[in-house]
């Protein structure tokens, strides 16, 4: 918002004394401001232990109080601190935004500074103990990143004074839960939280089928929470041994607030409902739960649930203060949410303490004779907000034309905080007015940028304020400096500083900021001596790349920060499994795959695969050697995942999932050039390119075929169509033998004319697709590509399949032939007393550098291994290492291959390797 000089002066004249909210607030923000102004600031320290409910038991909940305190201002730092071992208190400062889930380790406290916020980032407390999250404002965590706060298999967790929300504009599955407690978690207290604007708010116990784990667990206290404008789950509770809901106020709940299910025992005490038809109910499960009610105002709502055995007398912890159902509506909305103000002084942020300043100085004659005030526009990044908040507390008003110390009107919009106000300079004898606008966004990490400032030339000559101090200049992201200023007869020196991200502030006038005003009085005449400001070059923040290079060299994790890797093609299940798409239980299981990095790792590997293969498709040309092609592909994969595979164990973290297959003509699979191979790709060749990429052992296996002569087009089309048929028909409960029939029918509906002769395309009957296991390219199930096998094995939820088909103009049958390049350590390798020293040392190299991931001789060469063939052959003969010779059809024939990796997720089938190319 921008103010003219007239507007500002008029505002000053009308306000005596001036309030912090004296300036105009847009109408759309007034409801938000009304709630902010109605809340009661409450003192709370980041080192406070839990003092209420179940988390006071089992040794108590202290979080990270025993560790050091660290302040974080971005998602990456927050994630690193939260996931680290050992106790720590983590202070969240500013507006953080991303698309991420953060796994919180044991003995952590995460505390939000006043005014801080977190958008799009969920917290996952899994198998962790002694965790505290307080004063956090968390919003709009997409379902792919799980719940806003998810607690699983955890003990002693305190979620207190948090503001949790999303919106009601999207459908119910766009976001997941706000505050879910599942998988037998115990000693949990959820207190003083504002839970609002959401569909499915809070779930206790994720599935009706999880009774074996949950029964006898899920001990939770919901105390002093405010629920508003939610659709359901206020909360929904299964199996719980004891859930105590006390002093809760629920307002405008659409389809049921407290849902008691599957034998859950609940005590509902001193609570009130407004705008809720079904306040207490039991639905959506085969068994009901039980709710004991004590002093509850249902409003216009109903309670249709039987009383249970849980009572206040049976609770094992100290009694909680009972507010009474009639007092709850007036008290809880003013105290719930991120209303704590107990963030300790962040030492080192200011070089000068507040008492060093003379805020609110009476205006001098110089000010009074000024007919205009310089107006500036300033954009601030989120780091600056805490300093505005800090100084904003110290508002002073002076009579007789005094200038207030600081005035801010703050409101909240969709883009973040916006602040407009009047700010004095840091020293007495001069002042200035400004129009300030604070905006936050995921990409805005700047601190303070003066976008423009103006001064009328006539006013300059008349002795008006020709220059001014912004007063706050952020030289680096974490260090705040307050600029000194000097004035004479109401004229201020200094420059309007505040450049960030390499963009310098625009300046008015001809003077350099290092030059003194030529008309200033001499030193000693009552004016302050001008301080010479040393001009500092702003640090240029290196921007993260947004596009891939050619050849590819940019980390995929940089192109998609916070693990926001593209999804593959998502396909709903058919027929009897169509229900999975909307099942709450299956969506919960799906989210677990995000939390444990299953999906992010696969999507990371898949995106790497897409970028490398699409580069390869454009750049592979006749005349290149197979070695040159293989090295180009493999080096690109290693660059994009950030692991070159040369350090011990590095290739096990991420890299090649198996050696690149470059299979020419009648060679269908398992051929990669060994050292010294001089084979050159010819115009007449048909080459199958089989690439595997893994991240943390999650292997994406996908292949395509290149041919330069159009007479092979039908061969390629047949195989691509057959692969797509297999992908389309695959799904949970599909029998593998039936799938093979669909693939063969498609494949063999094609024929191909080569050099004037027509060939039927045959499925290669002794090749197949397969499941993929962690660090193992071939799992226990095979996908035939011909019918009639009689295989009744079913595809199952959670399976990862490589659906690959091979077509041939030859016999449609392959055999082993040629020099071996592919090897892998067997997962079931026998324990053998190796007598050959070269075999012993090589086995050690293989275990430490590849584990069970397939490798080739070129990979051993890269590691500097020499004269290893005798030892390698010995490991093969002993059954410790498996060799994979090339698989070939008859000479003179041509073969083709296409392949995709699919994930049979609980809700949908994801073709993880799908791209625009195939």
N, C-alpha and C positions, 0 to 999 in steps of 0.2 A: 504494500500500500504506500502511496506517495502523497506527501502533504506539500502545499505551497507555503510560502512564508506567511501569507495572510492567514491561512488556516491554522498554522502553528501558533502565531501570536494571539489569534482569537481564542484558541484553546487555552492558552496560558492565562489570558485575562479572565476567562470564565471559571477557572478552577482555582479556588483559594479556600482551603488547601486542596491540592490535587491528589487523586487516589491512583493506585497502581493500574486501575482499569478505566482511566479517564477518557482514553481515546476510543474512537468508534470501533465496534466489533461487528463483522458481517452477520446478518440475520441467521444464516444457515449454521453459524457456529454458536449461537446463543444457548442452545440446549446443552451443548457440550460444556460451555463455560459455566452454566448454571450448576451442572453436576460437580464440576471441579471446585467451584466456590462453596458448595454445600458440604464437601467432605471435610473431615476433621484431621489435620495433621497430627500424627502420633509419633512420639519418639520411639525409635527402635534402632538398636545397634546391629551391625552385621555379625557381631560375635555373640549375640544372644542365643542361649539354648532354648529348645522348645519347652514351654511351660504349660501346655494344655493338651489334654487328651491322650490317645494311645501312644504317641511318640515320646511321652515322658517315661514309659516303661522300657523294659529290656535294656537297662543301663542308660537310658536317656538318649537324646538326640542333640548333639553339639555341632554337627557339620564340620566345617574346616577351621574352627576357632583355634585349634592347636597349631595351625600352620601360619604361613606368611600371607599378607594381603597384597593382591595385585589388581590393578585397574585395567580393564580392557575397553577398547573403543571400536573394535571391528569383530566380525563373526569369526574370522580365522583365529584371532587371539583368544576369543572366548572358547572356542572349540578346543584349542590346544591346552588351555588352562583347565577346562572342565574334565578333559579326558586323561590328564596326567595323573600319575600315581602320587599318593601322599596327601595330607591335609592342606587345604588352602581356602582362603576367603577371596572370592572373585567379585569385584565391584564392576557393574556394567554402567558405562558412562556414554551418554549421547544416544542418538537414534541409530540402531543397528538394523540392517535389512539384508535378506538373502533368501536362499532356498536350500535349507540344510536341516539335518537332524544332528543333535549333539548328544553323545552318550556321556552321561555324567557319572564319574567314578565315585567310589566311596570317599567319605570324609571331606565333603565339599560343601561350602556355602556360596551360593550365587545371589548377590544382593544388588538390586537396581537403585542407582542414584535417583533422586527426585528429578522428574522430567525425562528420564531415559525411557526407551521403548525398543522392542524387538519385533520385527515384522518378518513373517515367513520362516522362522527358525523354531523348530520343535526340540523339546528336551526329552531324552529317553533315559530313564533310570532303571537299568536292568542288572539284576544280580549285584546290586550295590547296596551298601548299608551306610547309615548316618549321613544323610543328605538333607540340606536345607535350601529351598528356593524362596526368596522373600522380595517383596516390593518390585516384582517384575511386571512389566506391561507387555504381554505377548499377544500378537494378533495375526490372523490370516496365514496360518500354517497349512499349506496345501496337503491333501490326503496322501500324496506321494511321500511326504516327509513325516507322516504319522501324526500322532496327537500333539497338541500344544505342549502338554506334559503327560507322558506315559510312564507308569510305574509298574514294573514287572519283576517278580521274584526278588523283591527288595524288602528291606526291613529298616525301621526307624527313619522315616521320611517325613519332613515337615514342609508343606506348601502353605505359605502365609502371606497375606496382603498382596496377592497378585491380581492383576487385571487381565482376564482371559476372554478373547472374543474373536469373531471372524466377521461374517455378515450374513444376511438372509436373502441376498440378491441371487446367489448361485443355488444350484440344487443341493439336496441333502448330502450327496456323496462327494461334493467338490472339496469339502474339508472333512477331517475325521473328528475325533473327540477333542474336547478341551482339556479334560482332566480325568484320565482313566487309570484305574488301579486293578491289575489283573495278575494271574498266575501266582496265587497263594502269597501275595505280599501281606506283610503284617506290621503292626505298630506305626500306622500312618495317621497323621493329623493334617486336615485340610481346613484352614481357618482364615477368616477375614478376607475372603476372596470375592471379587466382583466377576461373575460369570454371566456373559451376556451376548446377545446378537449372534446366535448360533443355532444350528439344527440339533445335533446330538451332543449334549453338553458333557455328561460325566457317566462313565460306565464302571461298575464294579463286577468283575467276573466276566470274561469275554464270550463264553460259550456254554450252552446247556450240556455239552458233552465233556466238559472239563471238571466234572465233579470229583474225580479221583484226586486231582491235584489241589483243588480249591477248598474242599470240605475240611472244616476245622481251622481254616485260615481266613484271611481278609478281615482283619480287625482295624477299623477305620473310624475316626472322629471327623464329622463335618460340623464345624463350629463357626457361628457368626458370619455366614456367607450370604451374599446378595445375588439372587438369580433373576435375570430380567430378559424378556424377549427371546426365549428359546423355544424350540419345537418339542423336545422330549429329553428324557434322561436327566432328571433333576433331583437325584441320580437314578439310574437303573441298576439294580443290585441282584446278583446271583450268588447263591451258596454261602454268603458271608456268615462267619461265626458271630460277629458283632459289629454293627454299624450304628454309631450314635450320632444323630442329627439334632443339633441344639442351636437355638437362636438363629435360625435361617429364615430369610424372607424371600419368597418366590412370587414373582410378579409377571403376568402375561406369558404363561406357559401354554402351548397350543394343544398338544395331544397327550398330556399326562406328565405329572411331575415325578413323584417318588414311585417307582415301579419295583415292587418286591417279588422276586422270582426264585424258583428252585430252592425253596427252604430257607432263604436268607432270614436272619434275625435282625430286626431293626428297632431302635428306640427313637421315636420322633418326639422332641420335647421343646417347649417354649419357642414355637415357630408360627409363622403366619403366611397366608396365601392370598393373592389378589389377582383377579383375572385368570383364574385357573379352574376349569371345569372338573377335571379328574385330578384332585390333589394327591390322593394315595390310592394306588391301584395295583393290580397284578395282571399282566398280559404278556403275550408273545412267548410263553414257555409252557411246557407240559405240566409243571408243578408251580404252585403259588409260593410266595414267601409270607412273612409275618411281620406286622408292625404294631408295636405298643405305642399308644398315643398318650401324651401327658401335656396338657395346656397348649393346645394347638387351635388357632383360628383358621378354619378352612375357607373363610370368606364365602363365596358362592359355590365353592367346590365340594367334592364328595370324597368319602373314604370308604372303600369297598373291600378292605383287607382285614382279616382276622388278627386279633392281638397275638403276640408271641410271648416268649419267656424272658426276653431281655428287658431289664428294668434299670433304673438309676442306681438302685441298691446293689445290683449285681455287677456294676462296672468296676474294674480293678484299679482305676486311677482316681486322683483327688477330684472332688466335685467341681464342675465348671459353673461360674456365676450364671444364674438364670435371670434373663432380662424380663421374661414374661411376654406372652404372645401379643399383648396390647401395646407394648413398648417397642417391640422389634421393628415394626414398619418405620418408626421415626428415628431409630438409632442406627440400625445396620446400614442403610444406604449412605450414611454420612461417614462411616468408618471403614467399610469394606473397600478393597481395591488397593492400588499402589499408593497408599497415603502416608507411608513412613517418611520421616525426615532425619533419620539418624545416621546419615553417611558421614564418616569422620573426615576431618580436614585433609584434603589431598595436598600435602606439602610439596613444595617445589613448583606448583603451577604458576604462582605469582612471585615475581622478584621483590615486590613491595607488598607489605601487608596493608589491609584496608585503612588502618589508622594513619598510614603515611599520606593519605590523600585528604584534600580539603573539598569534600563533596558539598554541593549545595551552597556554594559561596554567594553572598549577596552580589547582585550585579553592579558593576562599576559604571562610571559615567560613560566609558567607552561603549558599553553595551547599549545604554539608553539612547545614545545619539545615532545608533546604527538603525537604518531604515529597512534593512533586509537581513535575513538570516540565511546563511549558506545551507542549501538542502543537498543532501547526499542520499544515494541508494546503496545499501550495503547488503550483500548476501552472506549468510553465515552457514558453515557446515555444522554437523551435530556436535563436534567437540566444543564449539563455542557456547552452546546452549547452557552448559553448567556454569559458565562464568557469568552469563546474563542472569541466570537464576540467582547466583551468589550475590551479585551486586543489586539485583532487583529487590532483595529483601530490605535493603537499606534506603528506603525512600524518605527524604526529608522535605519539609515545606518551610519556606521562609516568608515572613510578612514583609511589607514595604517593598514590594517588587523583587523579593527574593526568588532565586531560581531553584527548583526542586532538584534533589540529588539525582533521582532517576525515576523515570516514569515509563512503564511498559504496559501495553495492552496485548495480551497473548490469547490467541485462539487456535483451534485445531482444525485442519482441513484434511482432505484426502491425501495431500502431498506431504503433510507433516505439520510442524508448528510454524506459525507466522507471527512475528512480533513487530509491532510498530511502537515507536516511542521517542522520548526526548532524553538525550544523554549529555551530561556535562563533561568538560575536559577534566584531565586528571589533577590539575592544580588550580589554585584560586586565580582571580583577576581576569579570567576569560572563560567563556562558555560557548557552547554551540548547540544547535538543534539538528536533528537528523531524522530522516525517514528510514526505518530499518525493516528489512524483511528477512525472516529466517525460514529457509526451506530445507527439507531433508529428503534425500532419495538414496537408493542403494549405491548409486554411482557418485554421490556428492560426499566427498571426504575432505572438502576444503574447509578452511577455518574462517577467514574473514576477507572478503574481496570488496574493495571500494569500486563500484562499477562506474560511477560518475559523480562529479561534484561541480557546482557552478557558483559563480560570484559575478554580480553585475559590475561592469567596468566603472560606472559612475559611482557606485558605492565604494569601490576600491579607492578611487581618487579622493573620496570624501572621508576617508579614514575608517571605513567599515572593516569588518573582519575579512582580510584578504586570504588568510590561510587558517587552517584549523587542525587540531589533533583529533584523529579518530579515537584516540585514548586507549584502544586495545589493538595490539598487533600480534598475530600469531606467526612467529618466525618458523617454527617447526610444528609438527602435528601435536606434540605433547608438551611444548613449553610455551607458557604465556608470558609476554612481556608488556609492561605498561610504559608507554612513552612519556617522558617528561615534557613539559611545555613551558614556554616563557611568554610573557606578554608585557606590553608597554602601552599606556594610555588606551587600553582596550584592544590592542592589536596583537594577535597571536602569531608566533612563528611556527615552524614545523611543517610537516607535510601530511597530507592524507595518505596514510600508509595502509597496508593490508593486502598486498598481492599474494596470491596463492596459486599453486599448480602452474607456476611459471608465467602467469598473466599479470603484468604490472598494472598498477592503478593509473587511471588517467589523471592528469593534474592541470589545474588552471593557473594562468599567470606565467611570467617569464623567469621567475627566480628558481635557481637550483635549490634543492632541499638542504644543501650544505652551505648556502650563502645566507649571511645575516641580512635583515631588512636594512636597506640603505638609509631610511629615514628614522630608524629607531634611535632612542636617546642613548647617550653614552652610558657606559657602566658607571654605577654609583649615583645616578640621578633619580633613584627611586624605582627604577625598572629592574626586573630580573634580567640577568645576563643570559643572552641566548645560548642555548646548549646546541652544540653542533652534533647533528645526528649522523652517525656513520651509516652509509648506504650499504645495505646487505643485499646480496644477490639471493633471490628466493630459490629454494630448492625445487628443482623440477622433478615432479613425481613421474616415474616412468609408467606410461600407460600400458596396461595389459593388452596383448595382441587380441584381435577379434576375428581374424581370418587366418586360414592356413597358408603356408608358403608353398612354393613349388621349386624343388622337391619338398615334401612335408618335413618340417623340423620343429614346429611349435607344439609344446605339450598339450595334449587334449584336455588335461586338467586345468590349463590356463584358459583355454577357449570356453570351457564350461566350468566356471568356479563353483565351489561348494557342492560338487558332485551332481550338478544339474544336467547330467548327460541325457541326450535324446532317448526317448523310448523307441523301441522297435514297433513293428506293426501289431496293434492289439486287435484280436479277433474274438468275438463272443463265442462261447460254446454253443453247440446246437442241441436241439431236441431235449432229451431228458436232463441235460446239464445246463440249460439256459438259465435256471434259477441261480446259478452261482454268481452271475454278474451283479445281482442286487443283494445277495446274502450278506447280512451284517457280519456273521461269523467268518465267512470267507474273505471279506474285505479286511477284517482284523488280521487274519493270517497273512494276507497279501502285504499288509503294512509291516508285519514282522520281517519280511524279506528285505524291506528298505532299511529297517533298523539294524539288521545284522550285516549290512553291506552286500547281501546276495545280489540284489538288483543293481545297485550302483556299480559294483564290480563288473557284472556282465555287460551293463550298458557302456561302461568305460571301454572294455575290451571291444565291444561291437562297433563303437564309434571310431576307435583306432583302426579296426579292420576296414570299415567303409572308406575312411580317408586314404589309407594306404593303397587299397585295391583300386580305387577310382583314379588315383595318380598312376598306378601301374598300368591300368587299361589304356590310358592316354599315351603312355611313354614306351611301352613294349613294342619294339619294331623288329622286323627281319634284319639279320646282320648282327644282332647282339648275341653274346655268349650266354648260355644258361647260368653260368657262374655270376656274370655281371647282373643278370636279372634277379637272381636269388639274393645276392648281397644287397642290391638296391631295396628290395622289399623288406628284408629282415633288418637292415640298418634303419629304415624309416620307422618300422614298428618300435624298435628300441628307443629311437629319439622321441617318439610321440608318447610313450609311457614313462619316459625318464629313467630307464634302466638299461645300461649298455651291456649288462651281463658279463662284464669282465671281472668285477670284484666277486669274491667268494660269496655265493648265495644270492647274488643280485638277480640272476635270471629266474630264481625261484619266486621272487616278489612279483615280477611282472615282465612280460616280454613275449617271446615266441612260444606258442602252445605246442608246436611241433615243427620240424624242418619244412620249409616251403617246398611243396611238390610241384615240379615242372615236368609234366608227363606228356611226351610227344607221341602222337599218332596212335599206334597199337598199344602203347604203354598206358594203362589205365590209372595206376596209383603207385605211390611209394617210391618215386624216383626224384632224387635231388642231386645236383652235381657234387661230386667229391672234389677234393683239391686236385688241380691239374686238369680238370675236365675242360676240353676245348670245343664241346658241341656248340654249334651256332644255330640259332633259330632261322628257319627258312620260310620263304613266302608260302610254300606248299604245306607247311606243318599245321597240325591241329594240336594245340597245347592246352592241357588242363592245368590251371593254376589253383593250387589248394593251399590256403593260408590259415594258420591257427594263431590266435592272439590270446594271451591269458593275463588276468589281473588277479593276484592272490589265489591262483589255482583255478579260477573260473574261466574255462576255455571256450572261446567262440570259434567254431569250425565252419568255414564257409568257402565254397569253391566256385569257379566259373571257367569257361572255356573260351579261348581266343582262336579264331581262324581268319586268315587274311583273304582267302579265296571264297567268293560267295557260293561256290558249288557245295560247300559244307553247311550252308545256312539251315537246311532242313534237319540235319543231324543235331545241330545245336538247339534248334527250336523244339525238337522232340524231347530232348533231355530236360531242357528248361521247363517245358510244359509238364513233364512227368514229375519233376521235383515240386512244382507248384501244386500239382494234384495231391501229392503226399502231404505237403504242408497244409493244404486246405482241408483234407479229410482227417488229419491227425487231431487227436483230442483225448481228454480223459475218458476212460472206459472203452476206447476204440481197440479192437483186437488187431494185433500186428499182422496176422495172416491176411485179414481182409484188406488192410491198408496196402499190402504188397500187390493184391489183385487190382486195386484201383490204379496203382502206379504202372503196372505192366500194360493194362488196357490202354492207358494214355500213350505210353511210350511206343507201343507197337502198332499204333494207328498211323504212324508216319513211315515214309520211305524217303530215300535220298538217292539222287542221280549224281554219280561221280565219274567223270571222264566218259560219259555216254552210257554207263551201265547203272541200272537201278538196283539199289540194295534195300532190303527191309531193315528197319532199325530194331535191334533186339535189346531187351534188358539183359545186362550181364548178371546171370542168375546166381553166381556165387560171390557177388558183392552185395553189401547191404549198408543201410544206415545203422545208427547205434546210439545208445545213451552215452552221456558224458558225465563223469564224476569229477570231484575236485582233484586236480593234479593227475587225472587219468583220462586220456582221450577216449578210450573204449570202455563203456560200462558193461552191465550184465545183460542188457536187452539188445536185440538186433531187429532192424526194420527191413524185412525182405523187400526186394523190388520186383518180385514175380509172385503170382498167385499160386494157390494149390499147395502151400507149405503146411497147412494144417496148424499153424502156430496160433494158439488160443490166448497167448499172453496179452494182457491188457496194458495199455498206457495208463499211468496213474498220476494223480495230483503230485506236483513237485518234481516230476521227471524232467530232465533236460535231454532233448534228442537232437542229434544231427540227422536231418532228413536229406540224404544224398542219393542221387540216382546216376547210373552209368548206362549209356547206350553204346551200341557197337554195330558196325557193318560187318563184323566177322562172325565168330562162333557164338558170341554171347556167353563166353566162359573164359576165365583167366587162370593163369598159372604163374608160379614163381620163376623168374628168369632175370639174370643180370647181376651187376655188382651192387652189393648192399650199401645203402646210405643211411637208412633210418634204424635207430636203436632206441630201446627204453628199458630202464630198470624195472624188473618185474615186481609187482606189488606183493606177490606170493613167493618171492625168491627164497630158495632153501638156504639154510645155514651150512656153508661149505668151508672146509679148511683149505683155503687157497695156498698153494705151494709156490706159485709163480709170483715173484715179487712185483713184476710189472702189472699183473692183474690186481694185486692187492692195492697198489698205489692208485691205479686207474679207478678202481671201485670207489675209493675214497673221494677222488675228484668228481666222479659222477654223482655220488650222494650229496656232496656239498654244493654242487653247482646246478644240478638238474632235478634231483630227487627222482620222482617217477614221470617227469615230463619227457617226452621223446626228444632225442637229440640226434645229430648227425656228425660225421667225421669233421666237417668244416667247423663245427662248434668246438670240438676238441682242439683243432688247430688254432682257433682264436685264443684259447686259453694258454697257448704255448706248449701244449703236450706234443711230445715227439716219440717216435718209435713205439707207438701204443697198440698197433694192430695185433701183435701176438697176445698181449694181455686182453684186448677186447674180444678176440676170438675165444680165448680161454673162458672169459666170463659168459659168453654165449653158450659154449659147450657145457658149462656147469649149470646152466639153467638160471643164472642170476640176471643176465641181461637178455632181452628178447630182440632178435633181429627181424627186420621186415623187408624182405627182398622186393624188388619191383614186381608188380602184377601186370601181366601182359596177355593180350589176345593174340590171334595168329598174325604173323607179319604181313604187311600189306593192307591190313584193316585199319579202320579209324574209330577211335572211341572219344566220347565226350562226357563231361561231368558238370553238374550243378548241385549246389548244396547250401542249406540254411540250417542255422541253429534255432530251435524253438524252446521256449520255456512254458511248461504247463502250469501256469500260476493258478492259485485257488479260484480266481474270478474270471480270468481270460487267458487265452493263449497268446503269447507274445512272440512274434517272429523277430527275434532280437537282432538278427543280422540283415534284415531287410533294408534295402536302399533304393535310390532312384535308378540304379543301374540294373538290378535284378532282384 
